[in-house]
Amino acid sequence: MEWSGAWIASYTGDVSRTDRKRLRRHEGALRLRGFRPLRQDLWIRPDNLRGGVQVVAADLVALGLAKESIVFVASSFGAAEDTVTRALWDSASLLEGYSRLTEELKRSEERASSLSIDQAMVETLSIGRYVIRHILLDPLLPEALLATDDRYRLIEQMRQYDRLGQRLWQAFLARYVNNERTPDVGSHDRRRVPTH
């Protein structure tokens, strides 16, 4: 969604600090949806998510946002605050993470053809979960705050990696559930990873 420059904000000054478990869930909901604290009790994120503030607010509540919070749109900030807002997210770390994870997926996919199906399943499950967690925690910043090409490349690479995982599970089920032989795709091991 194109970003207009507005922000979704959440004022949390009335939220009780005595229940630490509830507070962690509350702040976890904000962080999961890409919010960062601008000032004490004021969290913000760019208003660039589908559905706008109503959908984001409902989503936050479902994730554990305290009912005392107020979620609203801030159309703009003053010059001093505007500079601070753009530094709330570690853009360099995000970009480095996109590139690193994309390369990790590529290396694992290339390595899979030399592994048995069982070995490849363990690796793809482990790496796939790790990458998916990073994608889920991504703040989804707009292009104006962060170049998004690398994020899209990571997501596309994960989709391709997921297709490899599906082929592995199909081969696994064919062998163990249907008692069928897996495709002979390795020269010395009939349990190699299917390539198509």
N, C-alpha and C positions, 0 to 999 in steps of 0.2 A: 504494500500500500504506500502511495506517495506521501511523504511527510510535509506538512504545512509549516512546521516550525513550532507547533504547539506541544505541550507536555501534558501527560496524565500525572496527577499528583495525588498523594495520599497523606493526609494529616493524621498523625497517630498520638497526639498529645494527651488524649483522654484514655489511652489504653493502659490498663493496670500493669505494673512491673513486678508485682508480687508473685504471680504464677509463672515461674521461669519456663516451664514446659510449654505453656500456652503462648508465651512471648516468643519462644524460639520458633514455634509453628507459624505464628503471625509474621515474623520477620522473614522466615523461610519462604512463605508465600510471595512476599514482595520481591525477594531476590530471584525466585524461580521465574518470575515474569519480567525480570530485567530492571527492576527498580533499584535505585541507589539513594542513600540519604544525602540530601542537599544541605539541610540544616537539622538540628535535633528536632525529631518528631515530624519532619517533612521529607517524604520520599518522592522521587520523580523518575519518569522514563519518557522517551519520545512517544507522542501520540501517533504511532504508525502501525498499530496492530488492527487487524480486521475487526469490525464491529464497534471500534471506538471505546469510549469510556464505559458505556453500559455493559458491554460484553466483558471488558477487562475487569470491571468491578465485581461482576457476578463470578467470574473465574477466580478472582482473588479470595472471595468469601468461601468458595468451594474448596480452595486449597488451605484455608485456615486463617484468613485475615480476621482480626478481631472486629466484632460488630461495632465497636466504638469508633472505628476509623471512618474518615470522610474521604471519598474518592471523587476527584473533580478534574476539570481541564484548566490548565494555566496557559493562556494564549501566548504569553511572552514574559521574559524577565528583563530587568535592567541590565545595562552593559556589564557591570561587575559580576552579577550572578550568571550571565550568559557565558562568560569565560569559564567560570567554575563548572557549570553544568556539562560542558563539553569535555571536561577532564575527569568526570566521575567514572568513566569506563576506561580500562586499560586497553586502548586500541592496539598498541604494538603487541601485547600478549595475545590478544584475540587473533590477530592476523598470523602470528607465529604458530598458534595452535591449529588454525585451519590448514596451513601448509604442512605442518608436521604430521597431523592425523591423516591427511590425504595421502602423503607418501607412505605412511605406515600401512594403510589399507592396500596400496598398490604392491608394496613388498610382500605382504602376507598373501595376496592373491597370486602373485607370481610363484611364491614358495609352495603354494597348496598342491601344485601338480607333482611335486616330489614327495609328498606325504601320503601316508595311508588315509583312508577316509576317516578313521577314528582320530588320528592325530590332527587332521585338518578341521574336523568338527570341534575339537577342544580349542584349537587356536582361533577359529572364526567366532566361536561363541564368546571367548574371552575378549578378543579385540573388538568385536562388534558391539558388545555391551559397553565397553569403555568409550567407544566413539559415540554411540547413541546417547550416553549420559552427557557428554560434552555438548552434543547438539541440543538436547533438551534444556540444558542450562544456559544456552546462548541467549544473550539479551536481545537479539534480533534488532540491532541498531539500523537506522536508515542510512542510505548511501551518503547523505550529507555529513554524517558523523563517522562513518567507517566504510571503506571500499568493500562492497559485498560480493565481488566476483569470487574470491577465495572461499567464502562461505558456501556459495552455490556449487562450487566445484567439489567441496567436501561432501555436501549432501548428495550430489550425483554419484560420487565415488562410493558412498555408503549404499546407495540403491543398487549399484552394480555388485558390491560386495554381498549384499543381502541375497541377490540372485544366486551367487555362488553357494551361500549357506543353504538356500532352498534345494539346490541340486544335491548337496551333501546329505540333507535329511531324506530326500527321496531315495538316494542310494542306500542309506542306512536302513530305512523302512523296508526296502525291497529285500535286503539281505536278512534282516532279523524278524520282520513281521510276516512277510510273504514267503520267506525261505527261498528267495531267488538269488541267483548269482548276479553280482554287480557287473557293469560293463568293463571289459578288459581294456583299460586305457593306459595301463602301465606295462612296461616291457618285462618286468620281473615280479610284479605283485598284482594279483587280480583284484585287489581292494584299493586301488588308487582312486583319486578324485576324478569324477566325471567332468569332462571339459565342455560338454554341451548338452 
